[in-house]
Amino acid sequence: NGSVVAASLAEYSYLNNETQIQFVNTELEGVLTDILNNTSNLNKISQAFDNRSVNLKEITFLSPEVNNITDLKPYVDCTQFANYTAVISNGQWQCAGHCKTHPNYCNHHGECLNEIQKGPICRCYESSLQQFYGPQCEFFRRGPAFYGALFGSLAAVFLLLIGIIIAVYAKKKYTGIWKRSNSFNRRLSILEDDFFDFTNSAYHNLGMKDPYLSETYRPHLGNVDTQVQVTTDDPEVLDINP
């Protein structure tokens, strides 16, 4: 006979989320109070007790053991993964691999892969020009295409130098021939001026028609000394073509 007082204990498991932790610590008490004071909800409880009258006496919350996300660290276990550590990402705890916690593990010369059982593995970058190798891609060597390009460039430069040398040699040789040709032409010009100009030759004195003039020279015979004996040789023609 009389009233029956029932004490109930509720335990809440914190979610791995900063937003949920703050909800439990600051808002859950008010939300539960509103739910249990709702007439509809109390009627459902009354039906469970043979339609007896039911009312809410009080709700008491204990002090929270977890104030923020960092207080959950002792409950995060990443030991089942090789070289994984617990880190907070996007407001929650995560087991992060070595590649994420150490971005420079492969020296930025390869792709870092997290093997759950073995730990981090580096997949080094390779190309025809350069290649990285080693456990952490710490070593470097030139690729075959680099040496091909190098020796090809050296061969091209060598051929260019040969071409320049040949061009310079040919130019000097041609210049020497041209100078000799000009010198020969000048000698021919001197011969023409000195030996083939008959404008003041004996043709005038002999009264003959000069083949290099357009008119005939007529001598004054009255001025000729008839007592002087004159002899002349036949003119010689030089052969300028050897």
SEDRENPA-914966 format. One record per residue (C-alpha): residue number from 0; residue in one letter; x, y, z. Coordinates in Angstrom, 2 decimals, always signed. Layout:
{k:NUM, r:a, x:X, y:Y, z:Z}
...
END
This chain:
{k:0, r:n, x:+0.00, y:+0.00, z:+0.00}
{k:1, r:g, x:+1.16, y:+3.52, z:-0.67}
{k:2, r:s, x:+3.63, y:+4.95, z:-3.18}
{k:3, r:v, x:+6.46, y:+3.06, z:-4.80}
{k:4, r:v, x:+9.64, y:+4.98, z:-5.44}
{k:5, r:a, x:+11.94, y:+3.45, z:-8.11}
{k:6, r:a, x:+15.50, y:+4.68, z:-8.48}
{k:7, r:s, x:+17.04, y:+4.12, z:-11.92}
{k:8, r:l, x:+20.63, y:+4.52, z:-13.04}
{k:9, r:a, x:+21.55, y:+5.34, z:-16.64}
{k:10, r:e, x:+25.07, y:+5.14, z:-18.03}
{k:11, r:y, x:+25.99, y:+6.99, z:-21.18}
{k:12, r:s, x:+28.92, y:+5.99, z:-23.42}
{k:13, r:y, x:+30.72, y:+9.02, z:-24.85}
{k:14, r:l, x:+31.03, y:+9.04, z:-28.59}
{k:15, r:n, x:+34.39, y:+9.76, z:-30.23}
{k:16, r:n, x:+33.29, y:+13.23, z:-31.16}
{k:17, r:e, x:+33.82, y:+16.62, z:-29.56}
{k:18, r:t, x:+30.31, y:+17.78, z:-30.46}
{k:19, r:q, x:+28.72, y:+14.74, z:-28.79}
{k:20, r:i, x:+30.86, y:+15.18, z:-25.67}
{k:21, r:q, x:+29.69, y:+18.76, z:-25.24}
{k:22, r:f, x:+26.07, y:+17.67, z:-25.80}
{k:23, r:v, x:+26.26, y:+15.09, z:-22.99}
{k:24, r:n, x:+27.94, y:+17.52, z:-20.60}
{k:25, r:t, x:+25.72, y:+20.56, z:-21.16}
{k:26, r:e, x:+22.46, y:+19.62, z:-22.86}
{k:27, r:l, x:+21.48, y:+16.02, z:-22.09}
{k:28, r:e, x:+20.07, y:+16.73, z:-18.61}
{k:29, r:g, x:+17.54, y:+19.25, z:-19.91}
{k:30, r:v, x:+16.54, y:+17.04, z:-22.84}
{k:31, r:l, x:+15.85, y:+14.03, z:-20.56}
{k:32, r:t, x:+13.87, y:+16.16, z:-18.13}
{k:33, r:d, x:+11.60, y:+17.34, z:-20.92}
{k:34, r:i, x:+11.11, y:+13.78, z:-22.18}
{k:35, r:l, x:+10.20, y:+12.29, z:-18.79}
{k:36, r:n, x:+7.85, y:+15.15, z:-17.90}
{k:37, r:n, x:+5.95, y:+14.74, z:-21.13}
{k:38, r:t, x:+2.37, y:+13.43, z:-20.41}
{k:39, r:s, x:+2.42, y:+11.07, z:-23.36}
{k:40, r:n, x:+5.64, y:+9.47, z:-22.20}
{k:41, r:l, x:+4.35, y:+9.16, z:-18.60}
{k:42, r:n, x:+1.18, y:+7.39, z:-19.84}
{k:43, r:k, x:+3.34, y:+4.78, z:-21.55}
{k:44, r:i, x:+5.18, y:+4.19, z:-18.25}
{k:45, r:s, x:+1.84, y:+3.99, z:-16.41}
{k:46, r:q, x:+0.60, y:+1.27, z:-18.75}
{k:47, r:a, x:+3.69, y:-0.76, z:-17.92}
{k:48, r:f, x:+2.64, y:-0.64, z:-14.21}
{k:49, r:d, x:-1.04, y:-1.67, z:-14.71}
{k:50, r:n, x:-2.17, y:+1.90, z:-15.35}
{k:51, r:r, x:-1.00, y:+3.16, z:-12.02}
{k:52, r:s, x:-0.25, y:+6.86, z:-11.56}
{k:53, r:v, x:+3.33, y:+7.71, z:-12.46}
{k:54, r:n, x:+5.23, y:+10.97, z:-12.08}
{k:55, r:l, x:+8.88, y:+12.08, z:-12.30}
{k:56, r:k, x:+10.45, y:+13.03, z:-9.01}
{k:57, r:e, x:+13.92, y:+14.25, z:-10.00}
{k:58, r:i, x:+16.89, y:+13.75, z:-12.39}
{k:59, r:t, x:+20.42, y:+13.99, z:-11.00}
{k:60, r:f, x:+23.57, y:+14.15, z:-13.18}
{k:61, r:l, x:+27.00, y:+13.36, z:-11.86}
{k:62, r:s, x:+30.00, y:+15.54, z:-12.74}
{k:63, r:p, x:+31.33, y:+14.59, z:-16.21}
{k:64, r:e, x:+34.48, y:+12.52, z:-16.30}
{k:65, r:v, x:+35.26, y:+13.64, z:-19.86}
{k:66, r:n, x:+35.35, y:+17.38, z:-20.41}
{k:67, r:n, x:+36.62, y:+17.42, z:-24.02}
{k:68, r:i, x:+37.94, y:+15.19, z:-26.77}
{k:69, r:t, x:+41.48, y:+15.09, z:-25.39}
{k:70, r:d, x:+40.26, y:+13.27, z:-22.25}
{k:71, r:l, x:+39.40, y:+10.26, z:-24.40}
{k:72, r:k, x:+43.03, y:+9.60, z:-25.38}
{k:73, r:p, x:+43.60, y:+6.85, z:-22.75}
{k:74, r:y, x:+40.74, y:+4.92, z:-24.32}
{k:75, r:v, x:+42.08, y:+5.05, z:-27.90}
{k:76, r:d, x:+44.12, y:+1.96, z:-28.84}
{k:77, r:c, x:+46.18, y:+1.89, z:-32.08}
{k:78, r:t, x:+48.62, y:-0.85, z:-31.09}
{k:79, r:q, x:+47.01, y:-3.34, z:-33.43}
{k:80, r:f, x:+48.43, y:-1.39, z:-36.39}
{k:81, r:a, x:+52.19, y:-1.17, z:-37.12}
{k:82, r:n, x:+53.62, y:+2.31, z:-36.53}
{k:83, r:y, x:+50.17, y:+3.87, z:-36.12}
{k:84, r:t, x:+49.55, y:+6.58, z:-33.54}
{k:85, r:a, x:+46.40, y:+8.24, z:-32.18}
{k:86, r:v, x:+45.73, y:+11.74, z:-33.52}
{k:87, r:i, x:+42.77, y:+14.10, z:-33.48}
{k:88, r:s, x:+41.40, y:+14.77, z:-36.97}
{k:89, r:n, x:+38.14, y:+16.60, z:-37.76}
{k:90, r:g, x:+37.16, y:+16.65, z:-34.07}
{k:91, r:q, x:+37.65, y:+12.94, z:-33.40}
{k:92, r:w, x:+40.38, y:+10.45, z:-32.58}
{k:93, r:q, x:+41.91, y:+8.43, z:-35.39}
{k:94, r:c, x:+44.72, y:+5.92, z:-35.73}
{k:95, r:a, x:+47.05, y:+7.59, z:-38.23}
{k:96, r:g, x:+49.83, y:+5.85, z:-40.09}
{k:97, r:h, x:+53.46, y:+6.93, z:-40.16}
{k:98, r:c, x:+53.02, y:+8.48, z:-43.60}
{k:99, r:k, x:+50.48, y:+10.96, z:-42.25}
{k:100, r:t, x:+52.32, y:+11.84, z:-39.07}
{k:101, r:h, x:+55.67, y:+12.15, z:-40.91}
{k:102, r:p, x:+54.97, y:+13.73, z:-44.34}
{k:103, r:n, x:+58.71, y:+13.84, z:-45.19}
{k:104, r:y, x:+59.28, y:+10.15, z:-44.52}
{k:105, r:c, x:+60.04, y:+9.47, z:-48.22}
{k:106, r:n, x:+61.96, y:+12.77, z:-48.59}
{k:107, r:h, x:+59.28, y:+14.00, z:-51.05}
{k:108, r:h, x:+60.87, y:+11.68, z:-53.65}
{k:109, r:g, x:+58.28, y:+8.92, z:-53.49}
{k:110, r:e, x:+54.80, y:+7.86, z:-52.44}
{k:111, r:c, x:+54.42, y:+6.73, z:-48.84}
{k:112, r:l, x:+52.15, y:+3.74, z:-48.21}
{k:113, r:n, x:+50.99, y:+2.55, z:-44.78}
{k:114, r:e, x:+51.15, y:-1.21, z:-44.45}
{k:115, r:i, x:+49.06, y:-2.23, z:-41.42}
{k:116, r:q, x:+51.29, y:-5.17, z:-40.52}
{k:117, r:k, x:+54.70, y:-3.90, z:-41.77}
{k:118, r:g, x:+54.59, y:-0.15, z:-41.35}
{k:119, r:p, x:+55.40, y:+2.59, z:-43.88}
{k:120, r:i, x:+56.74, y:+1.67, z:-47.31}
{k:121, r:c, x:+58.11, y:+4.15, z:-49.89}
{k:122, r:r, x:+57.38, y:+3.77, z:-53.58}
{k:123, r:c, x:+60.14, y:+5.90, z:-55.08}
{k:124, r:y, x:+59.65, y:+8.08, z:-58.15}
{k:125, r:e, x:+61.37, y:+6.99, z:-61.35}
{k:126, r:s, x:+61.59, y:+8.53, z:-64.81}
{k:127, r:s, x:+63.80, y:+8.21, z:-67.86}
{k:128, r:l, x:+65.80, y:+11.24, z:-66.68}
{k:129, r:q, x:+66.14, y:+10.61, z:-62.93}
{k:130, r:q, x:+65.53, y:+7.80, z:-60.46}
{k:131, r:f, x:+65.24, y:+7.77, z:-56.66}
{k:132, r:y, x:+65.85, y:+4.63, z:-54.61}
{k:133, r:g, x:+66.46, y:+3.42, z:-51.08}
{k:134, r:p, x:+64.17, y:+2.53, z:-48.11}
{k:135, r:q, x:+63.14, y:+6.19, z:-47.84}
{k:136, r:c, x:+64.03, y:+7.30, z:-51.40}
{k:137, r:e, x:+67.09, y:+9.03, z:-50.01}
{k:138, r:f, x:+69.39, y:+8.11, z:-52.92}
{k:139, r:f, x:+69.43, y:+9.53, z:-56.44}
{k:140, r:r, x:+70.83, y:+8.51, z:-59.80}
{k:141, r:r, x:+70.50, y:+9.68, z:-63.40}
{k:142, r:g, x:+68.32, y:+7.77, z:-65.83}
{k:143, r:p, x:+69.41, y:+6.47, z:-69.26}
{k:144, r:a, x:+67.57, y:+9.25, z:-71.11}
{k:145, r:f, x:+69.68, y:+11.86, z:-69.29}
{k:146, r:y, x:+72.94, y:+10.37, z:-70.53}
{k:147, r:g, x:+71.47, y:+9.95, z:-74.00}
{k:148, r:a, x:+70.53, y:+13.63, z:-74.09}
{k:149, r:l, x:+73.94, y:+14.62, z:-72.65}
{k:150, r:f, x:+76.02, y:+12.68, z:-75.17}
{k:151, r:g, x:+73.68, y:+13.71, z:-77.98}
{k:152, r:s, x:+74.20, y:+17.36, z:-77.07}
{k:153, r:l, x:+77.97, y:+16.91, z:-76.90}
{k:154, r:a, x:+77.95, y:+15.23, z:-80.32}
{k:155, r:a, x:+75.88, y:+18.08, z:-81.76}
{k:156, r:v, x:+78.32, y:+20.66, z:-80.33}
{k:157, r:f, x:+81.28, y:+18.69, z:-81.71}
{k:158, r:l, x:+79.72, y:+18.55, z:-85.18}
{k:159, r:l, x:+78.96, y:+22.26, z:-84.98}
{k:160, r:l, x:+82.59, y:+23.02, z:-84.15}
{k:161, r:i, x:+83.75, y:+20.88, z:-87.06}
{k:162, r:g, x:+81.36, y:+22.73, z:-89.36}
{k:163, r:i, x:+82.66, y:+26.11, z:-88.13}
{k:164, r:i, x:+86.28, y:+25.03, z:-88.63}
{k:165, r:i, x:+85.55, y:+23.81, z:-92.17}
{k:166, r:a, x:+83.68, y:+27.04, z:-92.99}
{k:167, r:v, x:+86.54, y:+29.21, z:-91.67}
{k:168, r:y, x:+89.12, y:+27.16, z:-93.58}
{k:169, r:a, x:+87.09, y:+27.34, z:-96.80}
{k:170, r:k, x:+86.60, y:+31.07, z:-96.39}
{k:171, r:k, x:+90.33, y:+31.67, z:-95.90}
{k:172, r:k, x:+91.17, y:+29.49, z:-98.87}
{k:173, r:y, x:+88.62, y:+31.24, z:-101.09}
{k:174, r:t, x:+89.86, y:+34.64, z:-99.91}
{k:175, r:g, x:+93.47, y:+33.69, z:-100.86}
{k:176, r:i, x:+92.38, y:+32.58, z:-104.34}
{k:177, r:w, x:+90.38, y:+35.77, z:-104.81}
{k:178, r:k, x:+93.38, y:+37.89, z:-103.76}
{k:179, r:r, x:+95.64, y:+36.05, z:-106.21}
{k:180, r:s, x:+93.05, y:+36.47, z:-108.94}
{k:181, r:n, x:+92.77, y:+40.18, z:-108.23}
{k:182, r:s, x:+96.55, y:+40.50, z:-108.24}
{k:183, r:f, x:+96.72, y:+38.74, z:-111.63}
{k:184, r:n, x:+93.97, y:+40.97, z:-113.00}
{k:185, r:r, x:+95.83, y:+44.04, z:-111.81}
{k:186, r:r, x:+99.00, y:+42.83, z:-113.59}
{k:187, r:l, x:+96.96, y:+42.34, z:-116.76}
{k:188, r:s, x:+95.57, y:+45.84, z:-116.36}
{k:189, r:i, x:+99.12, y:+47.22, z:-116.06}
{k:190, r:l, x:+100.14, y:+45.33, z:-119.18}
{k:191, r:e, x:+97.19, y:+46.74, z:-121.07}
{k:192, r:d, x:+97.96, y:+50.27, z:-119.96}
{k:193, r:d, x:+101.71, y:+50.08, z:-120.56}
{k:194, r:f, x:+102.06, y:+47.78, z:-123.55}
{k:195, r:f, x:+98.84, y:+48.01, z:-125.49}
{k:196, r:d, x:+98.31, y:+51.76, z:-125.65}
{k:197, r:f, x:+99.54, y:+52.82, z:-129.10}
{k:198, r:t, x:+98.13, y:+56.34, z:-129.02}
{k:199, r:n, x:+101.63, y:+57.81, z:-128.74}
{k:200, r:s, x:+103.44, y:+55.07, z:-130.65}
{k:201, r:a, x:+105.33, y:+55.10, z:-133.92}
{k:202, r:y, x:+102.06, y:+54.88, z:-135.84}
{k:203, r:h, x:+101.84, y:+58.64, z:-135.47}
{k:204, r:n, x:+105.38, y:+59.18, z:-136.67}
{k:205, r:l, x:+104.95, y:+56.81, z:-139.57}
{k:206, r:g, x:+101.71, y:+58.36, z:-140.75}
{k:207, r:m, x:+99.85, y:+55.05, z:-140.44}
{k:208, r:k, x:+96.24, y:+54.66, z:-139.35}
{k:209, r:d, x:+96.06, y:+53.87, z:-135.67}
{k:210, r:p, x:+93.74, y:+50.89, z:-135.19}
{k:211, r:y, x:+92.83, y:+52.20, z:-131.70}
{k:212, r:l, x:+91.71, y:+55.63, z:-132.97}
{k:213, r:s, x:+88.63, y:+56.54, z:-134.93}
{k:214, r:e, x:+90.46, y:+58.86, z:-137.33}
{k:215, r:t, x:+93.71, y:+58.88, z:-139.37}
{k:216, r:y, x:+96.71, y:+60.91, z:-138.33}
{k:217, r:r, x:+98.15, y:+62.94, z:-141.20}
{k:218, r:p, x:+101.82, y:+63.84, z:-140.65}
{k:219, r:h, x:+103.47, y:+67.09, z:-141.92}
{k:220, r:l, x:+106.13, y:+65.78, z:-144.30}
{k:221, r:g, x:+107.69, y:+69.17, z:-144.65}
{k:222, r:n, x:+109.11, y:+68.91, z:-141.18}
{k:223, r:v, x:+110.68, y:+65.49, z:-141.74}
{k:224, r:d, x:+114.49, y:+65.34, z:-142.03}
{k:225, r:t, x:+115.06, y:+63.26, z:-145.11}
{k:226, r:q, x:+118.71, y:+62.70, z:-144.22}
{k:227, r:v, x:+117.93, y:+60.70, z:-141.06}
{k:228, r:q, x:+117.82, y:+56.95, z:-141.44}
{k:229, r:v, x:+115.06, y:+55.35, z:-139.36}
{k:230, r:t, x:+114.69, y:+51.66, z:-138.66}
{k:231, r:t, x:+111.91, y:+49.99, z:-136.72}
{k:232, r:d, x:+111.12, y:+46.47, z:-135.65}
{k:233, r:d, x:+107.85, y:+44.73, z:-136.04}
{k:234, r:p, x:+105.69, y:+45.17, z:-132.92}
{k:235, r:e, x:+105.48, y:+42.17, z:-130.61}
{k:236, r:v, x:+102.20, y:+40.92, z:-129.28}
{k:237, r:l, x:+102.29, y:+39.51, z:-125.76}
{k:238, r:d, x:+100.34, y:+36.34, z:-125.09}
{k:239, r:i, x:+98.64, y:+36.98, z:-121.74}
{k:240, r:n, x:+97.03, y:+33.56, z:-121.67}
{k:241, r:p, x:+99.69, y:+31.05, z:-120.61}
END
